[in-house]
Amino acid sequence: MAAWKNLDTLASYGELSKLKNHVDIAKAMSGENGAERVAKYSVPMAAGLCYNYAAKEVDETVLAALEKLANEAELSEKFEELYNGAVINTGENRMVLHHLARVQLGKAVVADGVDKREFYVAQQKKAADFANKVHAGEITNENGEKFTTVVQIGIGGSDLGPRALYIALENWAKANNTFKMEAKFISNVDPDDAAAVLASVDLAHSLFIVVSKSGTTLETLTNEAFVKDALVKAGLNPSKHMLAVTSETSPLAKSDSYLTAIFMDDYIGGRYSSVSGVGGAILSLAFGPEVFAQLLDGAAEEDKLAANKNIFQNPDMLDALIGIYERNVQGYPATAVLPYSQALSRFPAHLQQCDMESNGKTVNRFGEPVDYPTGPVIFGEPGTNGQHSFYQLLHQGSDIVPLQFIGFRNSQLGVDVDIENSTSQQKLCANVAAQIVAFACGKKDDNLNKNFKGHRPSSIITGDKLTPASLGALLAHFENKIMFQGFVWNLNSFDQEGVQLGKVLAKRVLAHDTDGALKAYSDLLNI
């Protein structure tokens, strides 16, 4: 069994801490030095992707210290325990099995007499069979007409991941003739969200997926009731337009209110659930089960790399360790995720939840306080839009924010135009290349308003094109990075007690069980 220890008790961390500001990244990335680093500091990822960390503040000395940290923290051993079914989620006394939904990396994992890999595959097949029947016109509305739109009703991990993945593949699917149904999402309990989505669809030809593991999520059940009311008012039977993604023990599981129920379990947390029925049902309906299978294959291929004990052949672990160096030695408080792909416009929002809900903790996995910084603030927008928004602070602000770029050599649709001797895609790629060097090297100017200090570290994940497989690899890379960082910080990255208190107080407000400031704010909002 691996030993779980706080970061500041590890001897290797003491060595690493002595390397603050060890690398002058502006100097290292200038001229031919920079070209050599770009060629050298690169690790292949799954599905044709590549992780390049040339513009990070590392050299052989820092990398050797990170390798020692990985070994002393027993990162590979902890990952092996996780995928073999150890109870890694100490807060809820649960296994952590989202990797098992895409590949079996180790031995069979059995819980309550059920082989969990077989269970996840069976639910994927159930979602696929349902989608195929919808596409073939075997499951129709009450008039025997095909459904043309699918709407997911969920919040948090039941919305952010699936929404990001759908948007990421929508254009690809259209270009590759696999686009089956338009998908929309209702998440916010704000009635304007549901009302706007319902106004934009043809209710008679729409399917609605209600996603709630417990079957008790307030926002989701409220929005489900909102949708049912709209269907009834339109003269439609809600039970002929709805399916559920839920646990086998939830109130939704055996209800006659749904066409079918696709099951998940407690071993896959919401923010990691896009590879389960939470993402599988809607993506299979939208693009076909084969496309979802390709996404799972890309994620599975990346997971195999994450199991490599050599950090220099393990892009997920290496990215995580460099992030530890930036957070705990360099003292950087945030990380910006900057995809130079419009298709990934909601991917930073998904990673924001995945990372900040996982590692936004100040106690270790045993419930004891830690005395070092943990998860950074995650934010981002696609390039080049972000360049005309918050890049000012990134370039010349008082805080240094490490950057994670994502870029592809080719667009998804392949529709482009040559203007002034370059295509739009070339202009996009030129911008990301320029930004990496500009952030690292800066520009000296006697006019301080135009002076760029540089020394802003970044990495980039590159690929040929954003496809289902490369998207799956990208998803798994960041999930695994978050996991490895949680291991180093000795956190439980798989519960989220921080979201509970507000829910409890909101229920008190709705029950008019308030006093003090809570009552005053309730009165202010006319509740």
Solvent accessible surface area in square Angstrom, and as a share of the most:
residue,aa,sasa,rsa
1,M,204,0.91
2,A,9,0.07
3,A,48,0.37
4,W,39,0.14
5,K,109,0.46
6,N,30,0.15
7,L,0,0.00
8,D,69,0.36
9,T,89,0.52
10,L,9,0.04
11,A,73,0.57
12,S,6,0.04
13,Y,31,0.12
14,G,35,0.34
15,E,79,0.35
16,L,0,0.00
17,S,47,0.30
18,K,168,0.71
19,L,27,0.13
20,K,108,0.46
21,N,104,0.54
22,H,77,0.35
23,V,17,0.10
24,D,70,0.36
25,I,0,0.00
26,A,17,0.13
27,K,142,0.60
28,A,18,0.14
29,M,14,0.06
30,S,52,0.34
31,G,65,0.63
32,E,132,0.59
33,N,79,0.40
34,G,4,0.04
35,A,55,0.43
36,E,113,0.51
37,R,25,0.09
38,V,73,0.42
39,A,85,0.66
40,K,125,0.53
41,Y,11,0.04
42,S,42,0.27
43,V,5,0.03
44,P,99,0.62
45,M,13,0.06
46,A,1,0.01
47,A,33,0.26
48,G,60,0.58
49,L,5,0.03
50,C,34,0.20
51,Y,1,0.00
52,N,21,0.11
53,Y,9,0.03
54,A,2,0.01
55,A,4,0.03
56,K,3,0.01
57,E,11,0.05
58,V,0,0.00
59,D,37,0.19
60,E,95,0.43
61,T,67,0.39
62,V,0,0.00
63,L,4,0.02
64,A,48,0.37
65,A,8,0.06
66,L,0,0.00
67,E,62,0.28
68,K,104,0.44
69,L,0,0.00
70,A,5,0.04
71,N,99,0.51
72,E,69,0.31
73,A,5,0.04
74,E,46,0.21
75,L,1,0.00
76,S,15,0.10
77,E,69,0.31
78,K,3,0.01
79,F,1,0.00
80,E,68,0.31
81,E,28,0.13
82,L,0,0.00
83,Y,30,0.11
84,N,34,0.18
85,G,15,0.15
86,A,28,0.22
87,V,74,0.42
88,I,6,0.03
89,N,6,0.03
90,T,51,0.30
91,G,52,0.50
92,E,55,0.25
93,N,117,0.60
94,R,69,0.25
95,M,24,0.11
96,V,6,0.03
97,L,3,0.01
98,H,1,0.00
99,H,2,0.01
100,L,6,0.03
101,A,0,0.00
102,R,12,0.04
103,V,22,0.12
104,Q,72,0.32
105,L,40,0.20
106,G,29,0.28
107,K,132,0.56
108,A,54,0.41
109,V,5,0.03
110,V,92,0.53
111,A,14,0.11
112,D,141,0.73
113,G,73,0.70
114,V,64,0.37
115,D,34,0.17
116,K,14,0.06
117,R,58,0.21
118,E,119,0.53
119,F,23,0.10
120,Y,9,0.03
121,V,63,0.36
122,A,52,0.40
123,Q,23,0.10
124,Q,35,0.15
125,K,129,0.54
126,K,71,0.30
127,A,4,0.03
128,A,20,0.16
129,D,55,0.29
130,F,15,0.06
131,A,0,0.00
132,N,69,0.35
133,K,94,0.40
134,V,2,0.01
135,H,39,0.17
136,A,65,0.50
137,G,26,0.25
138,E,122,0.55
139,I,35,0.18
140,T,36,0.21
141,N,9,0.04
142,E,87,0.39
143,N,115,0.59
144,G,53,0.51
145,E,74,0.33
146,K,105,0.44
147,F,8,0.03
148,T,75,0.44
149,T,11,0.07
150,V,0,0.00
151,V,0,0.00
152,Q,1,0.01
153,I,0,0.00
154,G,1,0.01
155,I,62,0.31
156,G,24,0.23
157,G,7,0.07
158,S,17,0.11
159,D,8,0.04
160,L,36,0.18
161,G,0,0.00
162,P,0,0.00
163,R,53,0.19
164,A,1,0.01
165,L,0,0.00
166,Y,9,0.03
167,I,53,0.27
168,A,0,0.00
169,L,1,0.01
170,E,43,0.19
171,N,61,0.31
172,W,26,0.09
173,A,0,0.00
174,K,98,0.42
175,A,46,0.36
176,N,67,0.34
177,N,137,0.70
178,T,32,0.19
179,F,62,0.26
180,K,97,0.41
181,M,4,0.02
182,E,74,0.33
183,A,7,0.05
184,K,49,0.21
185,F,12,0.05
186,I,0,0.00
187,S,18,0.12
188,N,77,0.40
189,V,69,0.40
190,D,59,0.31
191,P,78,0.49
192,D,101,0.52
193,D,36,0.19
194,A,0,0.00
195,A,46,0.36
196,A,64,0.49
197,V,18,0.10
198,L,18,0.09
199,A,91,0.71
200,S,66,0.43
201,V,22,0.13
202,D,76,0.39
203,L,32,0.16
204,A,26,0.20
205,H,42,0.19
206,S,0,0.00
207,L,0,0.00
208,F,0,0.00
209,I,0,0.00
210,V,0,0.00
211,V,2,0.01
212,S,3,0.02
213,K,47,0.20
214,S,57,0.37
215,G,4,0.04
216,T,88,0.51
217,T,34,0.20
218,L,80,0.40
219,E,37,0.17
220,T,2,0.01
221,L,58,0.29
222,T,57,0.33
223,N,2,0.01
224,E,12,0.05
225,A,59,0.46
226,F,70,0.29
227,V,0,0.00
228,K,55,0.23
229,D,71,0.37
230,A,20,0.15
231,L,0,0.00
232,V,91,0.53
233,K,161,0.68
234,A,54,0.42
235,G,67,0.64
236,L,29,0.14
237,N,61,0.31
238,P,21,0.13
239,S,26,0.17
240,K,91,0.39
241,H,0,0.00
242,M,0,0.00
243,L,0,0.00
244,A,0,0.00
245,V,0,0.00
246,T,0,0.00
247,S,12,0.08
248,E,93,0.42
249,T,131,0.76
250,S,10,0.07
251,P,93,0.58
252,L,14,0.07
253,A,9,0.07
254,K,162,0.68
255,S,40,0.26
256,D,138,0.72
257,S,38,0.24
258,Y,21,0.08
259,L,62,0.31
260,T,30,0.17
261,A,10,0.08
262,I,1,0.00
263,F,24,0.10
264,M,10,0.04
265,D,16,0.09
266,D,62,0.32
267,Y,45,0.17
268,I,2,0.01
269,G,26,0.25
270,G,34,0.33
271,R,4,0.01
272,Y,2,0.01
273,S,2,0.01
274,S,3,0.02
275,V,0,0.00
276,S,9,0.06
277,G,5,0.05
278,V,1,0.01
279,G,0,0.00
280,G,2,0.02
281,A,2,0.01
282,I,0,0.00
283,L,2,0.01
284,S,3,0.02
285,L,2,0.01
286,A,0,0.00
287,F,1,0.01
288,G,1,0.01
289,P,17,0.10
290,E,113,0.51
291,V,4,0.02
292,F,10,0.04
293,A,47,0.37
294,Q,72,0.32
295,L,0,0.00
296,L,16,0.08
297,D,94,0.48
298,G,1,0.01
299,A,0,0.00
300,A,10,0.07
301,E,85,0.38
302,E,0,0.00
303,D,0,0.00
304,K,118,0.50
305,L,48,0.24
306,A,1,0.00
307,A,32,0.25
308,N,48,0.25
309,K,129,0.55
310,N,58,0.30
311,I,2,0.01
312,F,71,0.30
313,Q,99,0.44
314,N,0,0.00
315,P,0,0.00
316,D,0,0.00
317,M,2,0.01
318,L,0,0.00
319,D,2,0.01
320,A,0,0.00
321,L,0,0.00
322,I,1,0.01
323,G,12,0.12
324,I,0,0.00
325,Y,1,0.00
326,E,11,0.05
327,R,43,0.16
328,N,19,0.10
329,V,12,0.07
330,Q,11,0.05
331,G,48,0.46
332,Y,20,0.08
333,P,54,0.34
334,A,12,0.09
335,T,15,0.09
336,A,0,0.00
337,V,3,0.01
338,L,0,0.00
339,P,0,0.00
340,Y,3,0.01
341,S,14,0.09
342,Q,120,0.53
343,A,13,0.10
344,L,1,0.00
345,S,28,0.18
346,R,95,0.35
347,F,1,0.00
348,P,3,0.02
349,A,20,0.16
350,H,1,0.00
351,L,4,0.02
352,Q,72,0.32
353,Q,29,0.13
354,C,0,0.00
355,D,9,0.04
356,M,73,0.33
357,E,38,0.17
358,S,0,0.00
359,N,0,0.00
360,G,52,0.50
361,K,32,0.14
362,T,106,0.62
363,V,64,0.37
364,N,6,0.03
365,R,22,0.08
366,F,113,0.47
367,G,53,0.51
368,E,90,0.40
369,P,103,0.65
370,V,17,0.10
371,D,131,0.68
372,Y,19,0.07
373,P,60,0.38
374,T,13,0.08
375,G,16,0.16
376,P,14,0.09
377,V,77,0.44
378,I,7,0.04
379,F,54,0.23
380,G,15,0.15
381,E,87,0.39
382,P,3,0.02
383,G,6,0.06
384,T,40,0.23
385,N,95,0.48
386,G,1,0.01
387,Q,39,0.17
388,H,164,0.73
389,S,76,0.49
390,F,45,0.19
391,Y,5,0.02
392,Q,116,0.51
393,L,98,0.49
394,L,1,0.01
395,H,25,0.11
396,Q,60,0.27
397,G,19,0.18
398,S,122,0.78
399,D,78,0.40
400,I,42,0.21
401,V,7,0.04
402,P,2,0.01
403,L,0,0.00
404,Q,9,0.04
405,F,1,0.00
406,I,0,0.00
407,G,7,0.07
408,F,8,0.03
409,R,137,0.50
410,N,66,0.34
411,S,37,0.24
412,Q,20,0.09
413,L,83,0.42
414,G,61,0.59
415,V,126,0.72
416,D,66,0.34
417,V,81,0.46
418,D,92,0.48
419,I,93,0.47
420,E,155,0.69
421,N,149,0.77
422,S,28,0.18
423,T,36,0.21
424,S,59,0.38
425,Q,29,0.13
426,Q,104,0.46
427,K,76,0.32
428,L,38,0.19
429,C,38,0.23
430,A,59,0.46
431,N,47,0.24
432,V,10,0.06
433,A,57,0.44
434,A,59,0.45
435,Q,25,0.11
436,I,23,0.12
437,V,75,0.43
438,A,39,0.30
439,F,1,0.00
440,A,0,0.00
441,C,35,0.21
442,G,21,0.21
443,K,102,0.43
444,K,193,0.82
445,D,47,0.24
446,D,149,0.77
447,N,74,0.38
448,L,143,0.71
449,N,122,0.62
450,K,116,0.49
451,N,33,0.17
452,F,63,0.26
453,K,154,0.65
454,G,3,0.03
455,H,66,0.30
456,R,13,0.05
457,P,0,0.00
458,S,0,0.00
459,S,4,0.03
460,I,20,0.10
461,I,6,0.03
462,T,38,0.22
463,G,1,0.01
464,D,75,0.39
465,K,70,0.30
466,L,2,0.01
467,T,38,0.22
468,P,1,0.01
469,A,32,0.25
470,S,3,0.02
471,L,0,0.00
472,G,0,0.00
473,A,0,0.00
474,L,0,0.00
475,L,0,0.00
476,A,0,0.00
477,H,0,0.00
478,F,7,0.03
479,E,1,0.00
480,N,0,0.00
481,K,16,0.07
482,I,3,0.01
483,M,1,0.00
484,F,0,0.00
485,Q,5,0.02
486,G,0,0.00
487,F,4,0.02
488,V,1,0.01
489,W,0,0.00
490,N,2,0.01
491,L,5,0.02
492,N,12,0.06
493,S,2,0.01
494,F,14,0.06
495,D,14,0.07
496,Q,48,0.22
497,E,114,0.51
498,G,77,0.74
499,V,57,0.33
500,Q,70,0.31
501,L,122,0.61
502,G,49,0.47
503,K,92,0.39
504,V,85,0.49
505,L,60,0.30
506,A,43,0.33
507,K,125,0.53
508,R,81,0.30
509,V,18,0.11
510,L,108,0.54
511,A,72,0.56
512,H,134,0.60
513,D,82,0.42
514,T,29,0.17
515,D,96,0.50
516,G,59,0.57
517,A,69,0.54
518,L,43,0.22
519,K,98,0.41
520,A,60,0.46
521,Y,138,0.53
522,S,9,0.06
523,D,86,0.44
524,L,138,0.68
525,L,127,0.63
526,N,141,0.73
527,I,87,0.44
